[in-house]
Amino acid sequence: MRTYIALALMLDYVVNLLLLLASARMSGSFCRFLRCALGSMVGTVYGMLCFVPSLWFLSDSLWRTVFVALTGIATFGLTADAVRPGIFYALLRMAMDALTGDYGAFTQTLWALILMGVCLYAVYGQHKGRYVPIELCYGGKTVRCVALRDTGNTLRDPMTGRGVLVADADIAGRLLGLTAQQLRRPVETIGHTQGLQLIPYKTVSGSGQMMLAVSVPKATVGGRKQRLLVAFSSEKLDEKGLFQALIGGMV
């Protein structure tokens, strides 16, 4: 019996961890693996409590929902950015519980449809492309944002051929303290901040212009650490705020 309980809790921990990681990726949110691993422990503790005879009441729907919310908060936090991955996780977790638990056929079918809908929305959502979590570390500052993978973004450094991440003015302000006005005058601004360089690009009309860029030695792109060249647009890339950068397939 003890072996069965231990295996059940271990399996629940792994499944919960995978659901948290999937929720973060589907929502395009940045979340460290360690944070997901610690958050998954909340669900495992809940499972342990449910095996205690005097605490069996915790297995009802109300307490299950409470612990699903606590797991999401422990993993993603209480900020506005945590709402989207938290909703994804809650739907996936409850759908998984309904499909594997002792429920009626109607409830299983309902949650199966919800689970299918969440997955379809994540893959064929209203925005084409793939959201990628980005973390930039430069000059003692760390900035996290979300990039939209745009196959049309083929911008490269003409000297090295490296792919370039294009970030909006908000990222430039948080990372380097640059304003939108300074970004619009790249040649005049380049001497104000150490490490800046110019990246030429062409607009749709074919005219050539310049963008300020900086080489970020410590960057994390979708969980993969690398050195990244970041160019800054003087405008917001998405008015709804779903993403703050554009990343091409070559980055």
SETI-893294 format. One record per residue (C-alpha): residue number from 1; x, y, z. Coordinates in Angstrom, 3 decimals, always signed. Layout:
BEGIN
+-----+----------+----------+----------+
|  nr |     east |    north |       up |
+-----+----------+----------+----------+
| NUM |        X |        Y |        Z |
...
+-----+----------+----------+----------+
END
This chain:
BEGIN
+-----+----------+----------+----------+
|  nr |     east |    north |       up |
+-----+----------+----------+----------+
|   1 |   +0.000 |   +0.000 |   +0.000 |
|   2 |   +2.796 |   +2.415 |   +0.881 |
|   3 |   +4.550 |   +1.631 |   -2.387 |
|   4 |   +1.352 |   +2.356 |   -4.309 |
|   5 |   +0.890 |   +5.712 |   -2.562 |
|   6 |   +4.528 |   +6.692 |   -3.206 |
|   7 |   +4.253 |   +5.813 |   -6.911 |
|   8 |   +0.940 |   +7.665 |   -7.211 |
|   9 |   +2.397 |  +10.801 |   -5.632 |
|  10 |   +5.526 |  +10.601 |   -7.811 |
|  11 |   +3.410 |  +10.253 |  -10.959 |
|  12 |   +1.182 |  +13.138 |   -9.868 |
|  13 |   +4.244 |  +15.329 |   -9.297 |
|  14 |   +5.622 |  +14.591 |  -12.778 |
|  15 |   +2.250 |  +15.163 |  -14.461 |
|  16 |   +1.733 |  +18.405 |  -12.539 |
|  17 |   +5.214 |  +19.617 |  -13.502 |
|  18 |   +4.571 |  +18.862 |  -17.182 |
|  19 |   +1.241 |  +20.699 |  -17.051 |
|  20 |   +2.896 |  +23.777 |  -15.513 |
|  21 |   +5.643 |  +23.779 |  -18.140 |
|  22 |   +3.060 |  +23.325 |  -20.914 |
|  23 |   +0.937 |  +26.172 |  -19.527 |
|  24 |   +3.913 |  +28.522 |  -19.479 |
|  25 |   +4.916 |  +27.602 |  -23.029 |
|  26 |   +1.393 |  +27.751 |  -24.478 |
|  27 |   +0.733 |  +31.150 |  -22.923 |
|  28 |   +4.124 |  +32.499 |  -24.013 |
|  29 |   +5.080 |  +33.321 |  -20.442 |
|  30 |   +8.556 |  +33.144 |  -18.947 |
|  31 |   +8.876 |  +30.731 |  -16.035 |
|  32 |  +12.021 |  +29.049 |  -14.773 |
|  33 |  +12.064 |  +25.262 |  -14.543 |
|  34 |  +12.955 |  +25.466 |  -10.840 |
|  35 |   +9.899 |  +27.653 |  -10.173 |
|  36 |   +7.671 |  +25.102 |  -11.929 |
|  37 |   +9.311 |  +22.279 |   -9.976 |
|  38 |   +8.672 |  +24.044 |   -6.660 |
|  39 |   +5.119 |  +24.955 |   -7.666 |
|  40 |   +4.406 |  +21.336 |   -8.521 |
|  41 |   +5.243 |  +20.429 |   -4.934 |
|  42 |   +2.070 |  +22.229 |   -3.831 |
|  43 |   -0.002 |  +19.785 |   -5.866 |
|  44 |   +1.964 |  +16.837 |   -4.486 |
|  45 |   +1.411 |  +17.999 |   -0.897 |
|  46 |   -2.303 |  +18.244 |   -1.667 |
|  47 |   -2.229 |  +14.664 |   -2.970 |
|  48 |   -0.512 |  +13.509 |   +0.235 |
|  49 |   -3.151 |  +15.205 |   +2.379 |
|  50 |   -5.926 |  +13.488 |   +0.431 |
|  51 |   -4.535 |  +10.093 |   +1.532 |
|  52 |   -5.028 |  +11.004 |   +5.209 |
|  53 |   -8.380 |   +9.470 |   +6.325 |
|  54 |   -9.347 |  +12.447 |   +8.462 |
|  55 |   -8.707 |  +14.835 |   +5.524 |
|  56 |  -10.609 |  +13.032 |   +2.776 |
|  57 |  -12.939 |  +16.016 |   +2.531 |
|  58 |  -10.098 |  +17.800 |   +0.708 |
|  59 |  -10.758 |  +15.657 |   -2.372 |
|  60 |  -14.021 |  +17.445 |   -3.182 |
|  61 |  -14.266 |  +19.952 |   -6.038 |
|  62 |  -14.015 |  +23.077 |   -3.864 |
|  63 |  -10.716 |  +22.176 |   -2.201 |
|  64 |   -9.326 |  +20.796 |   -5.452 |
|  65 |   -9.994 |  +24.156 |   -7.100 |
|  66 |   -8.361 |  +25.965 |   -4.166 |
|  67 |   -5.167 |  +23.926 |   -4.463 |
|  68 |   -5.098 |  +24.317 |   -8.251 |
|  69 |   -5.180 |  +28.081 |   -7.691 |
|  70 |   -2.462 |  +27.875 |   -5.014 |
|  71 |   -0.251 |  +25.847 |   -7.359 |
|  72 |   -0.684 |  +28.434 |  -10.121 |
|  73 |   +0.096 |  +31.303 |   -7.726 |
|  74 |   +3.170 |  +29.531 |   -6.320 |
|  75 |   +4.473 |  +28.985 |   -9.850 |
|  76 |   +3.529 |  +32.105 |  -11.777 |
|  77 |   +3.031 |  +34.653 |   -8.991 |
|  78 |   +0.294 |  +37.233 |   -8.443 |
|  79 |   +1.181 |  +39.723 |  -11.178 |
|  80 |   -0.946 |  +40.578 |  -14.206 |
|  81 |   +1.400 |  +38.495 |  -16.369 |
|  82 |   +0.477 |  +35.423 |  -14.306 |
|  83 |   -3.215 |  +35.485 |  -15.238 |
|  84 |   -2.806 |  +33.946 |  -18.697 |
|  85 |   -0.583 |  +30.965 |  -17.738 |
|  86 |   -2.645 |  +30.489 |  -14.568 |
|  87 |   -5.842 |  +30.087 |  -16.600 |
|  88 |   -4.129 |  +27.645 |  -18.961 |
|  89 |   -2.894 |  +25.581 |  -16.017 |
|  90 |   -6.259 |  +25.577 |  -14.227 |
|  91 |   -8.059 |  +24.323 |  -17.339 |
|  92 |   -5.448 |  +21.673 |  -18.090 |
|  93 |   -5.280 |  +20.464 |  -14.479 |
|  94 |   -9.034 |  +20.206 |  -14.016 |
|  95 |   -9.432 |  +18.528 |  -17.397 |
|  96 |   -6.759 |  +15.991 |  -16.475 |
|  97 |   -8.397 |  +15.329 |  -13.084 |
|  98 |  -11.780 |  +14.812 |  -14.718 |
|  99 |  -10.422 |  +12.409 |  -17.325 |
| 100 |   -8.533 |  +10.297 |  -14.783 |
| 101 |  -10.964 |  +10.500 |  -11.865 |
| 102 |  -14.213 |   +8.753 |  -10.990 |
| 103 |  -16.606 |  +10.999 |  -12.880 |
| 104 |  -19.638 |  +10.446 |  -15.026 |
| 105 |  -19.446 |  +10.139 |  -18.793 |
| 106 |  -20.921 |  +13.610 |  -19.337 |
| 107 |  -18.320 |  +15.305 |  -17.122 |
| 108 |  -15.499 |  +13.413 |  -18.812 |
| 109 |  -16.762 |  +14.410 |  -22.246 |
| 110 |  -17.172 |  +18.052 |  -21.188 |
| 111 |  -13.639 |  +18.331 |  -19.815 |
| 112 |  -12.224 |  +16.471 |  -22.813 |
| 113 |  -13.759 |  +19.141 |  -25.055 |
| 114 |  -12.367 |  +21.907 |  -22.828 |
| 115 |   -8.917 |  +20.324 |  -22.944 |
| 116 |   -9.136 |  +20.039 |  -26.720 |
| 117 |  -10.250 |  +23.665 |  -26.965 |
| 118 |   -7.322 |  +24.906 |  -24.872 |
| 119 |   -4.834 |  +23.005 |  -27.032 |
| 120 |   -6.417 |  +24.229 |  -30.265 |
| 121 |   -6.391 |  +27.820 |  -29.026 |
| 122 |   -2.719 |  +27.514 |  -28.100 |
| 123 |   -1.784 |  +26.149 |  -31.526 |
| 124 |   -4.216 |  +28.010 |  -33.797 |
| 125 |   -4.851 |  +31.128 |  -31.702 |
| 126 |   -5.731 |  +34.547 |  -32.983 |
| 127 |   -2.058 |  +35.436 |  -33.413 |
| 128 |   -0.043 |  +33.469 |  -35.930 |
| 129 |   +3.429 |  +32.442 |  -34.910 |
| 130 |   +4.860 |  +31.200 |  -31.677 |
| 131 |   +5.375 |  +33.102 |  -28.453 |
| 132 |   +8.852 |  +32.728 |  -27.000 |
| 133 |   +9.838 |  +33.801 |  -23.462 |
| 134 |  +12.964 |  +35.992 |  -23.428 |
| 135 |  +15.240 |  +37.022 |  -20.574 |
| 136 |  +17.905 |  +39.691 |  -21.165 |
| 137 |  +20.719 |  +40.366 |  -18.666 |
| 138 |  +22.835 |  +43.441 |  -19.361 |
| 139 |  +24.670 |  +45.930 |  -17.165 |
| 140 |  +23.360 |  +44.401 |  -13.958 |
| 141 |  +19.740 |  +44.588 |  -15.115 |
| 142 |  +17.451 |  +41.691 |  -15.998 |
| 143 |  +14.457 |  +42.243 |  -18.254 |
| 144 |  +11.899 |  +39.575 |  -19.127 |
| 145 |   +9.581 |  +39.826 |  -22.099 |
| 146 |   +7.719 |  +37.770 |  -24.688 |
| 147 |   +8.747 |  +37.612 |  -28.345 |
| 148 |   +6.640 |  +36.591 |  -31.310 |
| 149 |   +8.459 |  +34.226 |  -33.649 |
| 150 |   +8.121 |  +35.983 |  -36.979 |
| 151 |   +9.463 |  +34.175 |  -40.031 |
| 152 |   +9.420 |  +37.517 |  -41.840 |
| 153 |  +12.024 |  +38.926 |  -39.461 |
| 154 |  +15.257 |  +38.195 |  -41.340 |
| 155 |  +17.250 |  +41.070 |  -39.850 |
| 156 |  +20.950 |  +40.228 |  -39.430 |
| 157 |  +24.114 |  +41.959 |  -38.362 |
| 158 |  +25.847 |  +42.759 |  -41.688 |
| 159 |  +29.307 |  +42.323 |  -40.120 |
| 160 |  +28.859 |  +38.930 |  -38.451 |
| 161 |  +25.697 |  +37.547 |  -40.029 |
| 162 |  +24.148 |  +36.999 |  -36.573 |
| 163 |  +20.381 |  +37.026 |  -36.291 |
| 164 |  +18.866 |  +40.003 |  -34.483 |
| 165 |  +16.062 |  +40.182 |  -31.940 |
| 166 |  +13.945 |  +43.313 |  -32.457 |
| 167 |  +12.573 |  +44.736 |  -29.184 |
| 168 |  +10.301 |  +47.727 |  -28.688 |
| 169 |  +10.999 |  +51.036 |  -26.964 |
| 170 |   +9.750 |  +49.805 |  -23.584 |
| 171 |  +12.460 |  +47.129 |  -23.450 |
| 172 |  +15.093 |  +49.706 |  -24.431 |
| 173 |  +13.962 |  +51.917 |  -21.563 |
| 174 |  +14.006 |  +49.137 |  -18.987 |
| 175 |  +17.325 |  +47.671 |  -20.129 |
| 176 |  +19.338 |  +50.749 |  -21.167 |
| 177 |  +17.326 |  +53.759 |  -20.007 |
| 178 |  +16.816 |  +54.981 |  -23.571 |
| 179 |  +13.744 |  +56.954 |  -24.594 |
| 180 |  +11.711 |  +56.654 |  -27.790 |
| 181 |  +13.049 |  +60.040 |  -28.902 |
| 182 |  +16.632 |  +58.821 |  -28.554 |
| 183 |  +15.830 |  +55.668 |  -30.523 |
| 184 |  +14.490 |  +57.805 |  -33.361 |
| 185 |  +17.887 |  +59.555 |  -33.561 |
| 186 |  +20.266 |  +56.554 |  -33.524 |
| 187 |  +23.316 |  +58.343 |  -34.942 |
| 188 |  +23.114 |  +61.090 |  -32.313 |
| 189 |  +22.395 |  +58.669 |  -29.475 |
| 190 |  +25.003 |  +55.993 |  -30.143 |
| 191 |  +27.684 |  +57.807 |  -28.137 |
| 192 |  +25.517 |  +58.262 |  -25.041 |
| 193 |  +25.570 |  +54.621 |  -23.916 |
| 194 |  +28.553 |  +52.307 |  -23.992 |
| 195 |  +28.205 |  +49.172 |  -26.112 |
| 196 |  +25.656 |  +50.513 |  -28.600 |
| 197 |  +26.010 |  +49.826 |  -32.311 |
| 198 |  +24.031 |  +50.564 |  -35.458 |
| 199 |  +22.105 |  +47.951 |  -37.442 |
| 200 |  +20.952 |  +48.919 |  -40.963 |
| 201 |  +17.525 |  +47.802 |  -42.116 |
| 202 |  +15.103 |  +48.485 |  -44.941 |
| 203 |  +11.471 |  +49.500 |  -44.616 |
| 204 |   +8.632 |  +48.180 |  -46.761 |
| 205 |   +9.133 |  +51.105 |  -49.134 |
| 206 |  +12.750 |  +50.037 |  -49.613 |
| 207 |  +14.368 |  +53.009 |  -47.903 |
| 208 |  +17.351 |  +52.272 |  -45.663 |
| 209 |  +17.439 |  +53.306 |  -42.004 |
| 210 |  +19.365 |  +52.530 |  -38.816 |
| 211 |  +18.413 |  +50.997 |  -35.483 |
| 212 |  +20.344 |  +51.057 |  -32.246 |
| 213 |  +21.433 |  +47.640 |  -31.025 |
| 214 |  +23.413 |  +46.104 |  -28.190 |
| 215 |  +25.034 |  +42.715 |  -27.763 |
| 216 |  +23.578 |  +40.981 |  -24.701 |
| 217 |  +26.090 |  +38.429 |  -23.364 |
| 218 |  +23.577 |  +36.628 |  -21.142 |
| 219 |  +20.210 |  +35.973 |  -22.727 |
| 220 |  +17.729 |  +33.130 |  -22.431 |
| 221 |  +15.540 |  +32.357 |  -25.435 |
| 222 |  +12.834 |  +29.794 |  -24.788 |
| 223 |  +14.896 |  +28.251 |  -21.995 |
| 224 |  +18.097 |  +28.163 |  -24.080 |
| 225 |  +20.970 |  +30.384 |  -22.938 |
| 226 |  +22.899 |  +32.246 |  -25.613 |
| 227 |  +24.545 |  +35.514 |  -26.595 |
| 228 |  +22.025 |  +37.713 |  -28.357 |
| 229 |  +22.136 |  +40.844 |  -30.487 |
| 230 |  +19.133 |  +43.056 |  -29.676 |
| 231 |  +17.981 |  +45.963 |  -31.854 |
| 232 |  +15.435 |  +48.484 |  -30.579 |
| 233 |  +12.419 |  +49.853 |  -32.398 |
| 234 |  +11.207 |  +53.320 |  -31.433 |
| 235 |   +7.584 |  +52.127 |  -31.538 |
| 236 |   +5.494 |  +49.535 |  -29.713 |
| 237 |   +5.396 |  +46.262 |  -31.623 |
| 238 |   +1.985 |  +45.182 |  -30.306 |
| 239 |   -0.653 |  +47.602 |  -29.054 |
| 240 |   -2.354 |  +44.888 |  -26.986 |
| 241 |   +0.885 |  +44.142 |  -25.155 |
| 242 |   +0.880 |  +40.396 |  -25.859 |
| 243 |   +4.491 |  +40.550 |  -27.027 |
| 244 |   +7.285 |  +43.113 |  -26.837 |
| 245 |   +9.774 |  +41.711 |  -29.343 |
| 246 |  +10.085 |  +39.938 |  -32.676 |
| 247 |  +12.356 |  +36.986 |  -33.151 |
| 248 |  +13.132 |  +35.312 |  -36.454 |
| 249 |  +13.662 |  +31.656 |  -37.159 |
| 250 |  +17.423 |  +32.179 |  -37.296 |
| 251 |  +17.726 |  +33.310 |  -33.654 |
+-----+----------+----------+----------+
END
